[in-house]
Amino acid sequence: MSCLICAGRAETIDCMEGWEERFCSQCGRYRMSQALVLTLMDQGQIFDTGQMRRWLEAQRCAVPVPFIDAHQALLAQ
Ligand SMILES: [Zn+2]
């Protein structure tokens, strides 16, 4: 599977229903809500990869696997 943030190669990790978990060599490990994935696909939007990686890095000080839903999505303009 590919990374939901940078579209690079990523490992898919089983997690709870409604979420996608990936381990990307560039972005690290994160969980993203399936609703957000579908919304982005629907609207043809993509993440701002650099900003998302910085956000994830900051989150990892507090939680090992950050959750990303619509409130956290930093999108490319
Ligand atoms: Zn990635």
N, CA, C, O and the ligand as a Tripos MOL2 file, in Angstrom:
@<TRIPOS>MOLECULE
protein
  309   307    78     0     0
PROTEIN
NO_CHARGES

@<TRIPOS>ATOM
      1 N           0.8470   -1.2010    0.0000 N.3       1 MET1
      2 CA          0.0000    0.0000    0.0000 C.3       1 MET1
      3 C           0.8800    1.2490    0.0000 C.2       1 MET1
      4 O           2.0650    1.1940    0.3310 O.2       1 MET1
      5 N           0.2870    2.3510   -0.3710 N.am      2 SER2
      6 CA          1.0760    3.5720   -0.4030 C.3       2 SER2
      7 C           0.7080    4.4830    0.7670 C.2       2 SER2
      8 O          -0.3520    4.3630    1.3820 O.2       2 SER2
      9 N           1.6280    5.3890    1.0400 N.am      3 CYS3
     10 CA          1.4230    6.3440    2.1190 C.3       3 CYS3
     11 C           0.2910    7.2950    1.7460 C.2       3 CYS3
     12 O           0.1950    7.7390    0.6020 O.2       3 CYS3
     13 N          -0.5610    7.6040    2.7140 N.am      4 LEU4
     14 CA         -1.7110    8.4760    2.4430 C.3       4 LEU4
     15 C          -1.2970    9.9450    2.4040 C.2       4 LEU4
     16 O          -2.0590   10.8010    1.9560 O.2       4 LEU4
     17 N          -0.0960   10.2240    2.8720 N.am      5 ILE5
     18 CA          0.3730   11.6070    2.8980 C.3       5 ILE5
     19 C           1.2740   11.9210    1.7040 C.2       5 ILE5
     20 O           1.0630   12.9070    0.9970 O.2       5 ILE5
     21 N           2.2870   11.0630    1.4860 N.am      6 CYS6
     22 CA          3.2560   11.3800    0.4330 C.3       6 CYS6
     23 C           3.1570   10.4470   -0.7760 C.2       6 CYS6
     24 O           3.8530   10.6440   -1.7710 O.2       6 CYS6
     25 N           2.2760    9.4130   -0.6870 N.am      7 ALA7
     26 CA          2.0870    8.4510   -1.7780 C.3       7 ALA7
     27 C           3.3200    7.5890   -2.0380 C.2       7 ALA7
     28 O           3.3940    6.8960   -3.0530 O.2       7 ALA7
     29 N           4.2900    7.6330   -1.1190 N.am      8 GLY8
     30 CA          5.4410    6.7440   -1.2060 C.3       8 GLY8
     31 C           5.0800    5.3540   -0.6990 C.2       8 GLY8
     32 O           3.9290    5.0880   -0.3520 O.2       8 GLY8
     33 N           6.0730    4.4700   -0.6600 N.am      9 ARG9
     34 CA          5.7930    3.1150   -0.2160 C.3       9 ARG9
     35 C           5.6260    3.0740    1.2860 C.2       9 ARG9
     36 O           6.4490    3.6140    2.0250 O.2       9 ARG9
     37 N           4.5690    2.4390    1.7360 N.am     10 ALA10
     38 CA          4.3140    2.3740    3.1800 C.3      10 ALA10
     39 C           3.7220    1.0270    3.5350 C.2      10 ALA10
     40 O           3.0980    0.3560    2.7130 O.2      10 ALA10
     41 N           3.9380    0.6550    4.7800 N.am     11 GLU11
     42 CA          3.4140   -0.5920    5.2960 C.3      11 GLU11
     43 C           2.0300   -0.3170    5.8780 C.2      11 GLU11
     44 O           1.8290    0.6790    6.5730 O.2      11 GLU11
     45 N           1.0750   -1.2060    5.5900 N.am     12 THR12
     46 CA         -0.2500   -1.0660    6.1860 C.3      12 THR12
     47 C          -0.3100   -1.8820    7.4610 C.2      12 THR12
     48 O           0.0750   -3.0510    7.4800 O.2      12 THR12
     49 N          -0.7930   -1.2620    8.5220 N.am     13 ILE13
     50 CA         -0.8770   -1.9240    9.8170 C.3      13 ILE13
     51 C          -2.3440   -2.0470   10.1920 C.2      13 ILE13
     52 O          -3.1110   -1.0910   10.0750 O.2      13 ILE13
     53 N          -2.7260   -3.2380   10.6450 N.am     14 ASP14
     54 CA         -4.1190   -3.4400   11.0520 C.3      14 ASP14
     55 C          -4.4550   -2.5630   12.2380 C.2      14 ASP14
     56 O          -3.6960   -2.5030   13.2060 O.2      14 ASP14
     57 N          -5.5880   -1.8820   12.1680 N.am     15 CYS15
     58 CA         -6.0160   -1.1090   13.3290 C.3      15 CYS15
     59 C          -7.5320   -1.1180   13.4080 C.2      15 CYS15
     60 O          -8.1960   -1.8620   12.6870 O.2      15 CYS15
     61 N          -8.0710   -0.2940   14.2810 N.am     16 MET16
     62 CA         -9.5070   -0.3560   14.5200 C.3      16 MET16
     63 C         -10.3130    0.1380   13.3220 C.2      16 MET16
     64 O          -9.7970    0.8010   12.4220 O.2      16 MET16
     65 N         -11.5840   -0.2080   13.3450 N.am     17 GLU17
     66 CA        -12.4800    0.1180   12.2570 C.3      17 GLU17
     67 C         -12.5990    1.6280   12.0770 C.2      17 GLU17
     68 O         -12.6350    2.3780   13.0530 O.2      17 GLU17
     69 N         -12.6590    2.0600   10.8420 N.am     18 GLY18
     70 CA        -12.8350    3.4690   10.5680 C.3      18 GLY18
     71 C         -11.5200    4.2260   10.4260 C.2      18 GLY18
     72 O         -11.5110    5.4170   10.1150 O.2      18 GLY18
     73 N         -10.4020    3.5230   10.6580 N.am     19 TRP19
     74 CA         -9.0990    4.1720   10.5760 C.3      19 TRP19
     75 C          -8.1600    3.3890    9.6840 C.2      19 TRP19
     76 O          -8.2790    2.1710    9.5460 O.2      19 TRP19
     77 N          -7.2290    4.0980    9.0850 N.am     20 GLU20
     78 CA         -6.1660    3.4870    8.2920 C.3      20 GLU20
     79 C          -4.8620    3.7650    9.0220 C.2      20 GLU20
     80 O          -4.5820    4.9010    9.4040 O.2      20 GLU20
     81 N          -4.0670    2.7160    9.2120 N.am     21 GLU21
     82 CA         -2.7720    2.9440    9.8370 C.3      21 GLU21
     83 C          -1.6710    2.5850    8.8500 C.2      21 GLU21
     84 O          -1.7140    1.5450    8.1940 O.2      21 GLU21
     85 N          -0.6790    3.4760    8.7610 N.am     22 ARG22
     86 CA          0.4340    3.2590    7.8320 C.3      22 ARG22
     87 C           1.7480    3.5010    8.5380 C.2      22 ARG22
     88 O           1.8440    4.2870    9.4800 O.2      22 ARG22
     89 N           2.7570    2.8000    8.0500 N.am     23 PHE23
     90 CA          4.1090    3.1040    8.4810 C.3      23 PHE23
     91 C           4.9170    3.4180    7.2370 C.2      23 PHE23
     92 O           5.2430    2.5350    6.4430 O.2      23 PHE23
     93 N           5.2310    4.6890    7.0860 N.am     24 CYS24
     94 CA          5.9370    5.1810    5.9110 C.3      24 CYS24
     95 C           7.3740    5.5050    6.3340 C.2      24 CYS24
     96 O           7.6040    6.0630    7.4070 O.2      24 CYS24
     97 N           8.3280    5.1490    5.4840 N.am     25 SER25
     98 CA          9.7310    5.3910    5.8600 C.3      25 SER25
     99 C          10.0130    6.8900    5.9300 C.2      25 SER25
    100 O          10.9420    7.3080    6.6210 O.2      25 SER25
    101 N           9.2370    7.6910    5.2340 N.am     26 GLN26
    102 CA          9.4480    9.1380    5.2270 C.3      26 GLN26
    103 C           8.5820    9.8690    6.2550 C.2      26 GLN26
    104 O           9.0540   10.7830    6.9310 O.2      26 GLN26
    105 N           7.3190    9.4660    6.3700 N.am     27 CYS27
    106 CA          6.3870   10.1860    7.2470 C.3      27 CYS27
    107 C           6.2720    9.5290    8.6180 C.2      27 CYS27
    108 O           5.7560   10.1430    9.5520 O.2      27 CYS27
    109 N           6.7440    8.2930    8.7530 N.am     28 GLY28
    110 CA          6.6100    7.5970   10.0240 C.3      28 GLY28
    111 C           5.2530    6.9180   10.1440 C.2      28 GLY28
    112 O           4.5460    6.7000    9.1610 O.2      28 GLY28
    113 N           4.9190    6.5940   11.3890 N.am     29 ARG29
    114 CA          3.6870    5.8510   11.6270 C.3      29 ARG29
    115 C           2.5740    6.8030   12.0460 C.2      29 ARG29
    116 O           2.7900    7.7130   12.8470 O.2      29 ARG29
    117 N           1.3940    6.5880   11.5030 N.am     30 TYR30
    118 CA          0.2490    7.4530   11.8250 C.3      30 TYR30
    119 C          -1.0480    6.7160   11.5370 C.2      30 TYR30
    120 O          -1.0590    5.7110   10.8270 O.2      30 TYR30
    121 N          -2.1240    7.2160   12.0860 N.am     31 ARG31
    122 CA         -3.4670    6.7160   11.7690 C.3      31 ARG31
    123 C          -4.2690    7.8470   11.1680 C.2      31 ARG31
    124 O          -4.1930    8.9960   11.6020 O.2      31 ARG31
    125 N          -5.0450    7.4870   10.1490 N.am     32 MET32
    126 CA         -5.8660    8.4970    9.4910 C.3      32 MET32
    127 C          -7.2890    7.9800    9.3750 C.2      32 MET32
    128 O          -7.5040    6.8030    9.0880 O.2      32 MET32
    129 N          -8.2630    8.8590    9.5980 N.am     33 SER33
    130 CA         -9.6530    8.4140    9.5280 C.3      33 SER33
    131 C         -10.0280    8.1270    8.0780 C.2      33 SER33
    132 O          -9.6740    8.8780    7.1690 O.2      33 SER33
    133 N         -10.7490    7.0290    7.8820 N.am     34 GLN34
    134 CA        -11.1660    6.6630    6.5150 C.3      34 GLN34
    135 C         -12.0880    7.7220    5.9350 C.2      34 GLN34
    136 O         -12.0950    7.9580    4.7270 O.2      34 GLN34
    137 N         -12.8680    8.3610    6.8050 N.am     35 ALA35
    138 CA        -13.7540    9.4270    6.3360 C.3      35 ALA35
    139 C         -12.9410   10.5480    5.6950 C.2      35 ALA35
    140 O         -13.3320   11.1010    4.6670 O.2      35 ALA35
    141 N         -11.8020   10.8790    6.3140 N.am     36 LEU36
    142 CA        -10.9510   11.9320    5.7700 C.3      36 LEU36
    143 C         -10.3530   11.4980    4.4270 C.2      36 LEU36
    144 O         -10.3130   12.2780    3.4740 O.2      36 LEU36
    145 N          -9.8910   10.2470    4.3650 N.am     37 VAL37
    146 CA         -9.3230    9.7340    3.1150 C.3      37 VAL37
    147 C         -10.3500    9.8620    1.9900 C.2      37 VAL37
    148 O         -10.0270   10.3030    0.8870 O.2      37 VAL37
    149 N         -11.5850    9.4700    2.2840 N.am     38 LEU38
    150 CA        -12.6320    9.5140    1.2620 C.3      38 LEU38
    151 C         -12.9590   10.9500    0.8640 C.2      38 LEU38
    152 O         -13.1620   11.2410   -0.3150 O.2      38 LEU38
    153 N         -13.0110   11.8430    1.8450 N.am     39 THR39
    154 CA        -13.3020   13.2480    1.5700 C.3      39 THR39
    155 C         -12.2510   13.8400    0.6380 C.2      39 THR39
    156 O         -12.5720   14.5360   -0.3250 O.2      39 THR39
    157 N         -10.9740   13.5460    0.9510 N.am     40 LEU40
    158 CA         -9.8940   14.1040    0.1370 C.3      40 LEU40
    159 C          -9.9520   13.5730   -1.2840 C.2      40 LEU40
    160 O          -9.7720   14.3190   -2.2470 O.2      40 LEU40
    161 N         -10.2080   12.2640   -1.4070 N.am     41 MET41
    162 CA        -10.2970   11.6740   -2.7450 C.3      41 MET41
    163 C         -11.4330   12.3070   -3.5250 C.2      41 MET41
    164 O         -11.3170   12.6280   -4.7070 O.2      41 MET41
    165 N         -12.5420   12.4720   -2.8050 N.am     42 ASP42
    166 CA        -13.7350   13.0570   -3.3940 C.3      42 ASP42
    167 C         -13.4720   14.4510   -3.9440 C.2      42 ASP42
    168 O         -13.9190   14.8090   -5.0340 O.2      42 ASP42
    169 N         -12.7280   15.2310   -3.1490 N.am     43 GLN43
    170 CA        -12.4800   16.6230   -3.5220 C.3      43 GLN43
    171 C         -11.1950   16.7930   -4.3060 C.2      43 GLN43
    172 O         -10.8540   17.9020   -4.7160 O.2      43 GLN43
    173 N         -10.4750   15.6870   -4.5180 N.am     44 GLY44
    174 CA         -9.2240   15.7500   -5.2670 C.3      44 GLY44
    175 C          -8.1580   16.5620   -4.5590 C.2      44 GLY44
    176 O          -7.3200   17.1960   -5.2010 O.2      44 GLY44
    177 N          -8.1910   16.5420   -3.2160 N.am     45 GLN45
    178 CA         -7.2090   17.3220   -2.4590 C.3      45 GLN45
    179 C          -6.0610   16.4490   -1.9940 C.2      45 GLN45
    180 O          -6.2220   15.2430   -1.8090 O.2      45 GLN45
    181 N          -4.9200   17.0520   -1.8080 N.am     46 ILE46
    182 CA         -3.7660   16.3190   -1.3130 C.3      46 ILE46
    183 C          -3.1600   17.0380   -0.1220 C.2      46 ILE46
    184 O          -3.3860   18.2270    0.1020 O.2      46 ILE46
    185 N          -2.3720   16.2670    0.6410 N.am     47 PHE47
    186 CA         -1.7330   16.8420    1.8240 C.3      47 PHE47
    187 C          -0.5400   17.6960    1.4380 C.2      47 PHE47
    188 O           0.1030   17.4830    0.4100 O.2      47 PHE47
    189 N          -0.2660   18.6650    2.2910 N.am     48 ASP48
    190 CA          0.9980   19.3790    2.2180 C.3      48 ASP48
    191 C           1.9940   18.4840    2.9590 C.2      48 ASP48
    192 O           2.0500   18.4940    4.1880 O.2      48 ASP48
    193 N           2.7750   17.7160    2.2080 N.am     49 THR49
    194 CA          3.6210   16.6740    2.7880 C.3      49 THR49
    195 C           4.5750   17.2300    3.8430 C.2      49 THR49
    196 O           4.6850   16.6700    4.9340 O.2      49 THR49
    197 N           5.2620   18.3210    3.5300 N.am     50 GLY50
    198 CA          6.2270   18.9000    4.4710 C.3      50 GLY50
    199 C           5.5610   19.3080    5.7730 C.2      50 GLY50
    200 O           6.0690   19.0160    6.8560 O.2      50 GLY50
    201 N           4.4330   19.9790    5.6690 N.am     51 GLN51
    202 CA          3.7300   20.4440    6.8680 C.3      51 GLN51
    203 C           3.1980   19.2790    7.6800 C.2      51 GLN51
    204 O           3.2600   19.2950    8.9090 O.2      51 GLN51
    205 N           2.6720   18.2620    6.9970 N.am     52 MET52
    206 CA          2.1490   17.1070    7.7180 C.3      52 MET52
    207 C           3.2670   16.3730    8.4540 C.2      52 MET52
    208 O           3.0760   15.9270    9.5860 O.2      52 MET52
    209 N           4.4250   16.2460    7.8220 N.am     53 ARG53
    210 CA          5.5370   15.5520    8.4870 C.3      53 ARG53
    211 C           5.9790   16.3080    9.7180 C.2      53 ARG53
    212 O           6.2920   15.7020   10.7430 O.2      53 ARG53
    213 N           6.0080   17.6430    9.6290 N.am     54 ARG54
    214 CA          6.3870   18.4420   10.8010 C.3      54 ARG54
    215 C           5.3550   18.2870   11.9080 C.2      54 ARG54
    216 O           5.7000   18.1730   13.0840 O.2      54 ARG54
    217 N           4.0780   18.2830   11.5130 N.am     55 TRP55
    218 CA          3.0070   18.1230   12.5030 C.3      55 TRP55
    219 C           3.1200   16.7730   13.2010 C.2      55 TRP55
    220 O           3.0080   16.6860   14.4240 O.2      55 TRP55
    221 N           3.3440   15.7180   12.4130 N.am     56 LEU56
    222 CA          3.4640   14.3710   12.9730 C.3      56 LEU56
    223 C           4.6330   14.2980   13.9430 C.2      56 LEU56
    224 O           4.5220   13.7150   15.0210 O.2      56 LEU56
    225 N           5.7410   14.8860   13.5580 N.am     57 GLU57
    226 CA          6.9230   14.8760   14.4010 C.3      57 GLU57
    227 C           6.6240   15.5380   15.7430 C.2      57 GLU57
    228 O           7.0140   15.0320   16.7950 O.2      57 GLU57
    229 N           5.9370   16.6630   15.6970 N.am     58 ALA58
    230 CA          5.5820   17.3750   16.9250 C.3      58 ALA58
    231 C           4.6450   16.5280   17.7840 C.2      58 ALA58
    232 O           4.7930   16.4790   19.0050 O.2      58 ALA58
    233 N           3.6760   15.8570   17.1410 N.am     59 GLN59
    234 CA          2.7180   15.0260   17.8720 C.3      59 GLN59
    235 C           3.3920   13.8760   18.5920 C.2      59 GLN59
    236 O           2.9660   13.4800   19.6770 O.2      59 GLN59
    237 N           4.4490   13.3360   17.9880 N.am     60 ARG60
    238 CA          5.0930   12.1420   18.5540 C.3      60 ARG60
    239 C           5.7670   12.4050   19.8910 C.2      60 ARG60
    240 O           6.1360   11.4580   20.5850 O.2      60 ARG60
    241 N           5.9340   13.6460   20.2640 N.am     61 CYS61
    242 CA          6.4170   13.9450   21.6140 C.3      61 CYS61
    243 C           5.3820   13.4990   22.6290 C.2      61 CYS61
    244 O           5.7270   13.1120   23.7450 O.2      61 CYS61
    245 N           4.1070   13.5530   22.2450 N.am     62 ALA62
    246 CA          3.0310   13.2460   23.1780 C.3      62 ALA62
    247 C           2.4440   11.8510   22.9650 C.2      62 ALA62
    248 O           2.1260   11.1650   23.9360 O.2      62 ALA62
    249 N           2.2990   11.4280   21.7280 N.am     63 VAL63
    250 CA          1.6920   10.1240   21.4270 C.3      63 VAL63
    251 C           2.5390    9.3810   20.4030 C.2      63 VAL63
    252 O           3.0540    9.9950   19.4690 O.2      63 VAL63
    253 N           2.6920    8.0710   20.5620 N.am     64 PRO64
    254 CA          3.5360    7.3150   19.6310 C.3      64 PRO64
    255 C           2.9580    7.2580   18.2120 C.2      64 PRO64
    256 O           3.6960    7.3270   17.2290 O.2      64 PRO64
    257 N           1.6370    7.1310   18.1190 N.am     65 VAL65
    258 CA          1.0120    7.0380   16.8000 C.3      65 VAL65
    259 C          -0.0670    8.1220   16.6860 C.2      65 VAL65
    260 O          -1.1850    7.9390   17.1690 O.2      65 VAL65
    261 N           0.2640    9.2380   16.0570 N.am     66 PRO66
    262 CA         -0.7180   10.3270   15.9580 C.3      66 PRO66
    263 C          -1.9260    9.9470   15.1030 C.2      66 PRO66
    264 O          -1.8130    9.1830   14.1440 O.2      66 PRO66
    265 N          -3.0690   10.4890   15.4690 N.am     67 PHE67
    266 CA         -4.3060   10.3210   14.7060 C.3      67 PHE67
    267 C          -4.5300   11.5540   13.8510 C.2      67 PHE67
    268 O          -4.3670   12.6840   14.3120 O.2      67 PHE67
    269 N          -4.9030   11.3270   12.6070 N.am     68 ILE68
    270 CA         -5.1900   12.4620   11.7270 C.3      68 ILE68
    271 C          -6.6470   12.3760   11.2920 C.2      68 ILE68
    272 O          -7.0580   11.4000   10.6630 O.2      68 ILE68
    273 N          -7.4210   13.3940   11.6280 N.am     69 ASP69
    274 CA         -8.7560   13.4840   11.0430 C.3      69 ASP69
    275 C          -8.9170   14.8650   10.4320 C.2      69 ASP69
    276 O          -7.9440   15.6100   10.3120 O.2      69 ASP69
    277 N         -10.1260   15.2090   10.0490 N.am     70 ALA70
    278 CA        -10.3250   16.4250    9.2700 C.3      70 ALA70
    279 C          -9.7730   17.6740    9.9510 C.2      70 ALA70
    280 O          -9.3680   18.6200    9.2760 O.2      70 ALA70
    281 N          -9.7540   17.6830   11.2900 N.am     71 HIS71
    282 CA         -9.2810   18.8790   11.9910 C.3      71 HIS71
    283 C          -7.7680   19.0660   11.8980 C.2      71 HIS71
    284 O          -7.2570   20.1800   12.0180 O.2      71 HIS71
    285 N          -7.0560   17.9470   11.6800 N.am     72 GLN72
    286 CA         -5.6030   18.0480   11.6520 C.3      72 GLN72
    287 C          -5.0280   18.1170   10.2350 C.2      72 GLN72
    288 O          -3.8370   18.3760   10.0610 O.2      72 GLN72
    289 N          -5.8540   17.8910    9.2450 N.am     73 ALA73
    290 CA         -5.3390   17.7920    7.8900 C.3      73 ALA73
    291 C          -4.7790   19.1290    7.4070 C.2      73 ALA73
    292 O          -5.4860   20.1370    7.3720 O.2      73 ALA73
    293 N          -3.5220   19.1200    7.0420 N.am     74 LEU74
    294 CA         -2.8900   20.3050    6.4730 C.3      74 LEU74
    295 C          -2.7710   20.0560    4.9650 C.2      74 LEU74
    296 O          -1.9980   19.2090    4.5180 O.2      74 LEU74
    297 N          -3.5400   20.7990    4.2140 N.am     75 LEU75
    298 CA         -3.6560   20.4890    2.7870 C.3      75 LEU75
    299 C          -2.8360   21.4270    1.9260 C.2      75 LEU75
    300 O          -2.6050   22.5840    2.2790 O.2      75 LEU75
    301 N          -2.4060   20.9150    0.8070 N.am     76 ALA76
    302 CA         -1.7050   21.7410   -0.1610 C.3      76 ALA76
    303 C          -2.6840   22.7640   -0.7170 C.2      76 ALA76
    304 O          -3.8370   22.4480   -1.0110 O.2      76 ALA76
    305 N          -2.2090   23.9820   -0.8550 N.am     77 GLN77
    306 CA         -3.1020   25.0470   -1.3500 C.3      77 GLN77
    307 C          -3.2060   25.0180   -2.8630 C.2      77 GLN77
    308 O          -3.9110   25.8390   -3.4500 O.2      77 GLN77
    309 ZN          4.7400    9.0650    3.5400 Zn       78 ZN78
@<TRIPOS>BOND
     1     1     2 1
     2     2     3 1
     3     3     4 2
     4     3     5 am
     5     5     6 1
     6     6     7 1
     7     7     8 2
     8     7     9 am
     9     9    10 1
    10    10    11 1
    11    11    12 2
    12    11    13 am
    13    13    14 1
    14    14    15 1
    15    15    16 2
    16    15    17 am
    17    17    18 1
    18    18    19 1
    19    19    20 2
    20    19    21 am
    21    21    22 1
    22    22    23 1
    23    23    24 2
    24    23    25 am
    25    25    26 1
    26    26    27 1
    27    27    28 2
    28    27    29 am
    29    29    30 1
    30    30    31 1
    31    31    32 2
    32    31    33 am
    33    33    34 1
    34    34    35 1
    35    35    36 2
    36    35    37 am
    37    37    38 1
    38    38    39 1
    39    39    40 2
    40    39    41 am
    41    41    42 1
    42    42    43 1
    43    43    44 2
    44    43    45 am
    45    45    46 1
    46    46    47 1
    47    47    48 2
    48    47    49 am
    49    49    50 1
    50    50    51 1
    51    51    52 2
    52    51    53 am
    53    53    54 1
    54    54    55 1
    55    55    56 2
    56    55    57 am
    57    57    58 1
    58    58    59 1
    59    59    60 2
    60    59    61 am
    61    61    62 1
    62    62    63 1
    63    63    64 2
    64    63    65 am
    65    65    66 1
    66    66    67 1
    67    67    68 2
    68    67    69 am
    69    69    70 1
    70    70    71 1
    71    71    72 2
    72    71    73 am
    73    73    74 1
    74    74    75 1
    75    75    76 2
    76    75    77 am
    77    77    78 1
    78    78    79 1
    79    79    80 2
    80    79    81 am
    81    81    82 1
    82    82    83 1
    83    83    84 2
    84    83    85 am
    85    85    86 1
    86    86    87 1
    87    87    88 2
    88    87    89 am
    89    89    90 1
    90    90    91 1
    91    91    92 2
    92    91    93 am
    93    93    94 1
    94    94    95 1
    95    95    96 2
    96    95    97 am
    97    97    98 1
    98    98    99 1
    99    99   100 2
   100    99   101 am
   101   101   102 1
   102   102   103 1
   103   103   104 2
   104   103   105 am
   105   105   106 1
   106   106   107 1
   107   107   108 2
   108   107   109 am
   109   109   110 1
   110   110   111 1
   111   111   112 2
   112   111   113 am
   113   113   114 1
   114   114   115 1
   115   115   116 2
   116   115   117 am
   117   117   118 1
   118   118   119 1
   119   119   120 2
   120   119   121 am
   121   121   122 1
   122   122   123 1
   123   123   124 2
   124   123   125 am
   125   125   126 1
   126   126   127 1
   127   127   128 2
   128   127   129 am
   129   129   130 1
   130   130   131 1
   131   131   132 2
   132   131   133 am
   133   133   134 1
   134   134   135 1
   135   135   136 2
   136   135   137 am
   137   137   138 1
   138   138   139 1
   139   139   140 2
   140   139   141 am
   141   141   142 1
   142   142   143 1
   143   143   144 2
   144   143   145 am
   145   145   146 1
   146   146   147 1
   147   147   148 2
   148   147   149 am
   149   149   150 1
   150   150   151 1
   151   151   152 2
   152   151   153 am
   153   153   154 1
   154   154   155 1
   155   155   156 2
   156   155   157 am
   157   157   158 1
   158   158   159 1
   159   159   160 2
   160   159   161 am
   161   161   162 1
   162   162   163 1
   163   163   164 2
   164   163   165 am
   165   165   166 1
   166   166   167 1
   167   167   168 2
   168   167   169 am
   169   169   170 1
   170   170   171 1
   171   171   172 2
   172   171   173 am
   173   173   174 1
   174   174   175 1
   175   175   176 2
   176   175   177 am
   177   177   178 1
   178   178   179 1
   179   179   180 2
   180   179   181 am
   181   181   182 1
   182   182   183 1
   183   183   184 2
   184   183   185 am
   185   185   186 1
   186   186   187 1
   187   187   188 2
   188   187   189 am
   189   189   190 1
   190   190   191 1
   191   191   192 2
   192   191   193 am
   193   193   194 1
   194   194   195 1
   195   195   196 2
   196   195   197 am
   197   197   198 1
   198   198   199 1
   199   199   200 2
   200   199   201 am
   201   201   202 1
   202   202   203 1
   203   203   204 2
   204   203   205 am
   205   205   206 1
   206   206   207 1
   207   207   208 2
   208   207   209 am
   209   209   210 1
   210   210   211 1
   211   211   212 2
   212   211   213 am
   213   213   214 1
   214   214   215 1
   215   215   216 2
   216   215   217 am
   217   217   218 1
   218   218   219 1
   219   219   220 2
   220   219   221 am
   221   221   222 1
   222   222   223 1
   223   223   224 2
   224   223   225 am
   225   225   226 1
   226   226   227 1
   227   227   228 2
   228   227   229 am
   229   229   230 1
   230   230   231 1
   231   231   232 2
   232   231   233 am
   233   233   234 1
   234   234   235 1
   235   235   236 2
   236   235   237 am
   237   237   238 1
   238   238   239 1
   239   239   240 2
   240   239   241 am
   241   241   242 1
   242   242   243 1
   243   243   244 2
   244   243   245 am
   245   245   246 1
   246   246   247 1
   247   247   248 2
   248   247   249 am
   249   249   250 1
   250   250   251 1
   251   251   252 2
   252   251   253 am
   253   253   254 1
   254   254   255 1
   255   255   256 2
   256   255   257 am
   257   257   258 1
   258   258   259 1
   259   259   260 2
   260   259   261 am
   261   261   262 1
   262   262   263 1
   263   263   264 2
   264   263   265 am
   265   265   266 1
   266   266   267 1
   267   267   268 2
   268   267   269 am
   269   269   270 1
   270   270   271 1
   271   271   272 2
   272   271   273 am
   273   273   274 1
   274   274   275 1
   275   275   276 2
   276   275   277 am
   277   277   278 1
   278   278   279 1
   279   279   280 2
   280   279   281 am
   281   281   282 1
   282   282   283 1
   283   283   284 2
   284   283   285 am
   285   285   286 1
   286   286   287 1
   287   287   288 2
   288   287   289 am
   289   289   290 1
   290   290   291 1
   291   291   292 2
   292   291   293 am
   293   293   294 1
   294   294   295 1
   295   295   296 2
   296   295   297 am
   297   297   298 1
   298   298   299 1
   299   299   300 2
   300   299   301 am
   301   301   302 1
   302   302   303 1
   303   303   304 2
   304   303   305 am
   305   305   306 1
   306   306   307 1
   307   307   308 2
@<TRIPOS>SUBSTRUCTURE
     1 MET1         2 RESIDUE 1 A MET
     2 SER2         6 RESIDUE 1 A SER
     3 CYS3        10 RESIDUE 1 A CYS
     4 LEU4        14 RESIDUE 1 A LEU
     5 ILE5        18 RESIDUE 1 A ILE
     6 CYS6        22 RESIDUE 1 A CYS
     7 ALA7        26 RESIDUE 1 A ALA
     8 GLY8        30 RESIDUE 1 A GLY
     9 ARG9        34 RESIDUE 1 A ARG
    10 ALA10       38 RESIDUE 1 A ALA
    11 GLU11       42 RESIDUE 1 A GLU
    12 THR12       46 RESIDUE 1 A THR
    13 ILE13       50 RESIDUE 1 A ILE
    14 ASP14       54 RESIDUE 1 A ASP
    15 CYS15       58 RESIDUE 1 A CYS
    16 MET16       62 RESIDUE 1 A MET
    17 GLU17       66 RESIDUE 1 A GLU
    18 GLY18       70 RESIDUE 1 A GLY
    19 TRP19       74 RESIDUE 1 A TRP
    20 GLU20       78 RESIDUE 1 A GLU
    21 GLU21       82 RESIDUE 1 A GLU
    22 ARG22       86 RESIDUE 1 A ARG
    23 PHE23       90 RESIDUE 1 A PHE
    24 CYS24       94 RESIDUE 1 A CYS
    25 SER25       98 RESIDUE 1 A SER
    26 GLN26      102 RESIDUE 1 A GLN
    27 CYS27      106 RESIDUE 1 A CYS
    28 GLY28      110 RESIDUE 1 A GLY
    29 ARG29      114 RESIDUE 1 A ARG
    30 TYR30      118 RESIDUE 1 A TYR
    31 ARG31      122 RESIDUE 1 A ARG
    32 MET32      126 RESIDUE 1 A MET
    33 SER33      130 RESIDUE 1 A SER
    34 GLN34      134 RESIDUE 1 A GLN
    35 ALA35      138 RESIDUE 1 A ALA
    36 LEU36      142 RESIDUE 1 A LEU
    37 VAL37      146 RESIDUE 1 A VAL
    38 LEU38      150 RESIDUE 1 A LEU
    39 THR39      154 RESIDUE 1 A THR
    40 LEU40      158 RESIDUE 1 A LEU
    41 MET41      162 RESIDUE 1 A MET
    42 ASP42      166 RESIDUE 1 A ASP
    43 GLN43      170 RESIDUE 1 A GLN
    44 GLY44      174 RESIDUE 1 A GLY
    45 GLN45      178 RESIDUE 1 A GLN
    46 ILE46      182 RESIDUE 1 A ILE
    47 PHE47      186 RESIDUE 1 A PHE
    48 ASP48      190 RESIDUE 1 A ASP
    49 THR49      194 RESIDUE 1 A THR
    50 GLY50      198 RESIDUE 1 A GLY
    51 GLN51      202 RESIDUE 1 A GLN
    52 MET52      206 RESIDUE 1 A MET
    53 ARG53      210 RESIDUE 1 A ARG
    54 ARG54      214 RESIDUE 1 A ARG
    55 TRP55      218 RESIDUE 1 A TRP
    56 LEU56      222 RESIDUE 1 A LEU
    57 GLU57      226 RESIDUE 1 A GLU
    58 ALA58      230 RESIDUE 1 A ALA
    59 GLN59      234 RESIDUE 1 A GLN
    60 ARG60      238 RESIDUE 1 A ARG
    61 CYS61      242 RESIDUE 1 A CYS
    62 ALA62      246 RESIDUE 1 A ALA
    63 VAL63      250 RESIDUE 1 A VAL
    64 PRO64      254 RESIDUE 1 A PRO
    65 VAL65      258 RESIDUE 1 A VAL
    66 PRO66      262 RESIDUE 1 A PRO
    67 PHE67      266 RESIDUE 1 A PHE
    68 ILE68      270 RESIDUE 1 A ILE
    69 ASP69      274 RESIDUE 1 A ASP
    70 ALA70      278 RESIDUE 1 A ALA
    71 HIS71      282 RESIDUE 1 A HIS
    72 GLN72      286 RESIDUE 1 A GLN
    73 ALA73      290 RESIDUE 1 A ALA
    74 LEU74      294 RESIDUE 1 A LEU
    75 LEU75      298 RESIDUE 1 A LEU
    76 ALA76      302 RESIDUE 1 A ALA
    77 GLN77      306 RESIDUE 1 A GLN
    78 ZN78       309 GROUP 0 **** ****
